[in-house]
């Protein structure tokens, strides 16, 4: 009898693993692009690998309250099934989204890996960008991420076994907490919006991460920096965290000279736009005097 019971338990576990993806009711996929508000100034917010469009809702609300139009783009959602996932390719897709809406000469904000996309957008499509803001990121050379750790192949399997989804969700949330100095922003709605879309589609997300790991950029950082003609503001959380900038990310931007500004937000970690949206918005809304564009050789005129 015990042997029969054990067999039935094993059989039930197998049925759960195989059938649950088929029987589960998937939540609607989050949008890749949203456009809200009206106003003379447009801000384009470019998300990184995690957070997506929902990850900018606090900063978006602050900018909207000041009478601006806000476009939020998740280039990784746009590229979930693409074979070309270089920063250059993602920037091309962001440019196409903006072009289809007739949007040009905007302030572009990129968080984490979204900053790598935003940098290529500003360098390759200068008519689209009037100013560039990089949130807790500098000049990233490649579009790779350590978000998922080393055991990528195991994640979809773990996600399907009983209790696996909850296990991965807890690990994911702990990663968000570990990289934040302030945790008030991690309410239940935010935890859901960050974790669930990724875990619900974990197979495609892992496949994307594996493609990111081998993607080769067509242009060097030096080439891209030489093309930049707009002011660049790097906004960094000053509390040490795992996902902080590497020294080389800022050093690569130094040839920008007077076009470069680096600001530190006190008491925040990797998510300054979530931990301190009003402080970040202050930098974005700051109307600095126009800076003379650099000459084609990359030096100030």
C-alpha positions as CSV (number, residue, x, y, z in Angstrom):
1,X,0.0,0.0,0.0
2,X,2.8,2.4,0.9
3,X,4.5,1.6,-2.4
4,X,1.3,2.3,-4.3
5,X,0.8,5.6,-2.4
6,X,4.4,6.6,-3.2
7,X,3.9,5.8,-6.8
8,X,0.7,7.9,-6.9
9,X,2.6,10.8,-5.3
10,X,5.3,10.6,-7.9
11,X,2.8,10.4,-10.7
12,X,0.9,13.4,-9.3
13,X,4.2,15.4,-9.2
14,X,4.9,14.5,-12.8
15,X,1.4,15.5,-13.9
16,X,1.8,18.8,-12.1
17,X,5.1,19.6,-13.8
18,X,3.8,18.7,-17.3
19,X,0.2,19.9,-17.1
20,X,0.5,23.1,-15.0
21,X,1.9,25.3,-17.8
22,X,-1.0,24.2,-20.0
23,X,-3.7,24.6,-17.3
24,X,-2.5,27.8,-15.7
25,X,-4.3,31.0,-16.6
26,X,-1.7,33.4,-17.7
27,X,-2.0,37.0,-16.8
28,X,-2.0,39.5,-19.7
29,X,1.6,40.3,-20.8
30,X,2.7,43.7,-19.7
31,X,2.9,46.3,-22.5
32,X,6.2,47.1,-24.1
33,X,5.4,50.7,-24.8
34,X,3.1,53.3,-23.0
35,X,2.5,56.9,-23.9
36,X,0.8,59.2,-21.3
37,X,0.3,62.9,-20.8
38,X,0.6,66.0,-22.9
39,X,3.0,68.8,-22.7
40,X,5.8,70.7,-24.4
41,X,8.5,68.4,-23.1
42,X,8.7,64.6,-23.7
43,X,10.6,62.2,-21.6
44,X,11.4,58.7,-22.9
45,X,12.1,56.2,-20.1
46,X,13.9,53.1,-21.2
47,X,13.8,50.1,-18.8
48,X,16.5,47.5,-18.1
49,X,16.1,43.8,-17.9
50,X,13.9,43.9,-14.8
51,X,11.0,46.1,-14.0
52,X,9.7,46.8,-17.5
53,X,7.2,49.5,-18.0
54,X,5.8,49.2,-14.5
55,X,9.2,49.9,-13.0
56,X,9.0,53.6,-14.0
57,X,5.5,54.3,-12.7
58,X,6.7,56.4,-9.8
59,X,9.0,58.6,-11.9
60,X,6.4,58.7,-14.6
61,X,3.8,60.0,-12.2
62,X,6.2,62.7,-11.0
63,X,7.0,63.9,-14.5
64,X,3.3,63.8,-15.5
65,X,2.4,66.0,-12.5
66,X,4.7,68.6,-13.9
67,X,2.9,68.7,-17.2
68,X,5.1,66.5,-19.4
69,X,4.4,63.8,-21.9
70,X,6.0,60.5,-20.9
71,X,6.9,57.5,-23.1
72,X,8.0,54.3,-21.3
73,X,9.6,51.6,-23.4
74,X,10.8,48.1,-22.4
75,X,13.2,47.2,-25.2
76,X,13.7,43.7,-23.7
77,X,10.0,43.0,-24.0
78,X,10.1,44.3,-27.6
79,X,13.0,41.9,-28.3
80,X,11.9,38.8,-26.3
81,X,11.9,36.5,-29.3
82,X,14.5,38.4,-31.5
83,X,17.7,36.7,-32.6
84,X,19.6,40.1,-32.5
85,X,19.7,41.4,-29.0
86,X,22.7,43.7,-29.1
87,X,22.3,47.1,-27.6
88,X,22.5,48.5,-31.1
89,X,19.5,46.3,-32.2
90,X,17.4,47.3,-29.1
91,X,18.2,51.0,-29.8
92,X,17.0,50.5,-33.4
93,X,13.7,49.1,-32.1
94,X,13.3,52.0,-29.7
95,X,13.9,54.4,-32.5
96,X,11.4,52.7,-34.7
97,X,8.8,53.0,-31.9
98,X,9.4,56.7,-31.5
99,X,9.5,57.3,-35.3
100,X,6.1,55.5,-35.7
101,X,4.6,58.1,-33.2
102,X,6.4,61.1,-34.7
103,X,8.4,61.6,-31.5
104,X,11.8,63.5,-31.8
105,X,14.1,65.6,-29.8
106,X,13.2,64.1,-26.4
107,X,15.0,63.7,-23.1
108,X,15.9,60.0,-22.8
109,X,16.3,58.2,-19.5
110,X,17.8,54.7,-19.3
111,X,18.1,52.6,-16.1
112,X,20.7,49.9,-15.8
113,X,20.9,47.9,-19.1
114,X,18.3,50.3,-20.5
115,X,21.1,52.9,-20.2
116,X,23.1,50.9,-22.7
117,X,20.2,51.1,-25.1
118,X,19.7,54.8,-24.5
119,X,23.3,55.5,-25.1
120,X,23.2,53.8,-28.5
121,X,20.0,55.6,-29.3
122,X,21.6,59.0,-28.6
123,X,24.7,58.1,-30.5
124,X,23.1,56.6,-33.6
125,X,19.8,58.6,-33.9
126,X,20.8,62.1,-32.7
127,X,17.6,63.7,-34.0
128,X,15.6,61.7,-31.4
129,X,17.5,62.8,-28.3
130,X,18.1,66.2,-26.8
131,X,19.5,65.1,-23.5
132,X,20.5,61.7,-22.0
133,X,20.2,60.5,-18.4
134,X,21.7,57.3,-17.2
135,X,20.3,55.9,-13.9
136,X,22.9,53.9,-11.9
137,X,24.8,52.9,-15.0
138,X,27.6,54.4,-17.1
139,X,28.7,53.3,-20.6
140,X,28.1,49.5,-20.8
141,X,30.2,47.7,-23.4
142,X,28.0,44.6,-23.9
143,X,24.4,43.7,-23.3
144,X,24.9,40.9,-20.8
145,X,23.2,40.4,-17.4
146,X,23.9,38.4,-14.2
147,X,20.3,38.7,-13.1
148,X,19.5,35.0,-13.5
149,X,22.8,33.6,-12.1
150,X,24.7,30.7,-13.6
151,X,22.1,27.9,-13.6
152,X,19.9,29.4,-16.4
153,X,18.8,26.0,-17.8
154,X,17.4,24.9,-14.4
155,X,15.2,27.9,-13.9
156,X,12.2,26.8,-16.1
157,X,12.3,23.4,-14.5
158,X,12.4,24.8,-10.9
159,X,9.6,27.2,-11.8
160,X,7.3,24.2,-12.7
161,X,7.8,22.0,-9.7
162,X,5.6,22.3,-6.7
163,X,6.8,25.3,-4.7
164,X,9.4,26.2,-7.3
165,X,7.6,29.4,-8.4
166,X,7.5,30.7,-4.9
167,X,11.2,29.8,-4.3
168,X,12.3,31.7,-7.4
169,X,10.1,34.6,-6.5
170,X,11.6,34.9,-3.1
171,X,15.2,34.7,-4.5
172,X,14.3,37.4,-7.1
173,X,12.8,39.7,-4.4
174,X,15.8,39.3,-2.2
175,X,17.9,40.4,-5.1
176,X,15.9,43.6,-5.4
177,X,16.2,44.2,-1.7
178,X,19.9,43.5,-1.7
179,X,20.4,46.2,-4.4
180,X,18.2,48.8,-2.7
181,X,19.1,51.0,0.2
182,X,15.4,52.0,0.8
183,X,12.8,49.3,0.8
184,X,9.6,51.2,1.1
185,X,9.1,51.1,-2.7
186,X,9.0,47.3,-2.6
187,X,5.3,47.1,-1.7
188,X,3.2,44.0,-2.7
189,X,2.1,45.6,-6.0
190,X,5.7,46.4,-7.0
191,X,7.0,43.0,-6.1
192,X,4.3,41.4,-8.3
193,X,5.0,43.7,-11.2
194,X,8.7,43.0,-11.1
195,X,8.6,39.3,-10.5
196,X,5.5,37.7,-12.0
197,X,5.8,38.7,-15.7
198,X,9.4,37.4,-15.7
199,X,8.5,34.1,-13.9
200,X,5.3,33.6,-15.9
201,X,7.3,33.6,-19.1
202,X,10.6,32.2,-17.7
203,X,11.4,29.9,-20.6
204,X,11.5,32.8,-23.1
205,X,13.2,35.1,-20.6
206,X,16.0,32.6,-20.0
207,X,16.4,32.0,-23.7
208,X,16.7,35.8,-24.1
209,X,19.3,35.9,-21.3
210,X,21.4,33.2,-23.1
211,X,21.3,35.2,-26.3
212,X,22.3,38.3,-24.4
213,X,25.4,36.5,-23.0
214,X,26.8,36.0,-26.5
215,X,25.6,39.2,-28.3
216,X,28.5,41.1,-29.9
217,X,28.1,44.9,-30.3
218,X,28.9,46.3,-33.8
219,X,30.6,49.5,-32.4
220,X,33.1,50.1,-29.7
221,X,32.4,52.4,-26.8
222,X,35.0,54.9,-28.0
223,X,33.2,55.1,-31.4
224,X,29.8,55.6,-29.7
225,X,31.1,58.3,-27.2
226,X,32.7,60.2,-30.1
227,X,29.3,60.4,-31.8
228,X,27.4,61.9,-28.8
229,X,26.4,65.5,-29.2
230,X,24.0,65.9,-26.3
231,X,24.5,66.5,-22.5
232,X,24.8,63.3,-20.5
233,X,23.8,63.1,-16.8
234,X,24.8,60.0,-14.8
235,X,22.6,59.7,-11.7
236,X,24.1,57.2,-9.2
237,X,22.8,55.7,-5.9
238,X,25.6,56.4,-3.4
239,X,25.0,53.3,-1.2
240,X,27.2,50.4,-2.3
241,X,25.3,47.6,-3.9
242,X,26.0,44.5,-6.0
243,X,24.7,46.0,-9.3
244,X,26.7,49.2,-8.9
245,X,28.8,50.8,-11.6
246,X,32.2,49.4,-12.6
247,X,34.9,52.1,-12.6
248,X,35.3,51.7,-16.4
249,X,31.7,52.6,-17.0
250,X,32.4,56.2,-16.0
251,X,35.9,56.4,-17.3
252,X,34.6,55.6,-20.8
253,X,32.4,58.7,-20.6
254,X,35.2,61.1,-19.7
255,X,35.9,62.1,-23.3
256,X,32.5,63.9,-23.2
257,X,34.2,66.7,-21.3
258,X,31.7,69.5,-20.4
259,X,28.8,67.4,-21.8
260,X,29.1,65.0,-18.9
261,X,27.6,65.5,-15.4
262,X,27.7,63.0,-12.6
263,X,25.3,63.3,-9.7
264,X,25.0,61.1,-6.6
265,X,21.6,60.5,-4.8
266,X,22.2,60.0,-1.1
267,X,20.8,57.0,0.6
268,X,19.7,55.0,-2.4
269,X,21.0,52.0,-4.3
270,X,20.5,50.6,-7.8
271,X,16.9,51.9,-8.3
272,X,17.1,55.7,-7.7
273,X,14.0,56.2,-9.8
274,X,12.0,53.9,-7.5
275,X,13.8,54.7,-4.2
276,X,13.8,58.5,-4.7
277,X,11.7,59.5,-7.7
278,X,11.3,63.1,-6.7
279,X,15.1,63.6,-6.4
280,X,15.7,62.0,-9.8
281,X,12.9,64.0,-11.4
282,X,14.6,67.2,-10.1
283,X,17.7,66.4,-12.2
284,X,15.5,65.5,-15.2
285,X,13.5,68.7,-15.0
286,X,16.5,70.9,-14.5
287,X,16.8,73.1,-17.5
288,X,20.5,73.7,-17.8
289,X,21.9,76.3,-20.2
290,X,22.4,74.8,-23.6
291,X,25.9,73.3,-24.2
292,X,27.6,73.9,-27.5
293,X,27.7,70.7,-29.5
294,X,31.1,69.0,-29.9
295,X,33.0,69.2,-33.2
296,X,33.0,66.0,-35.4
297,X,36.3,65.1,-33.8
298,X,34.7,64.9,-30.4
299,X,36.2,68.1,-28.9
300,X,34.3,71.2,-27.8
301,X,34.0,73.9,-30.3
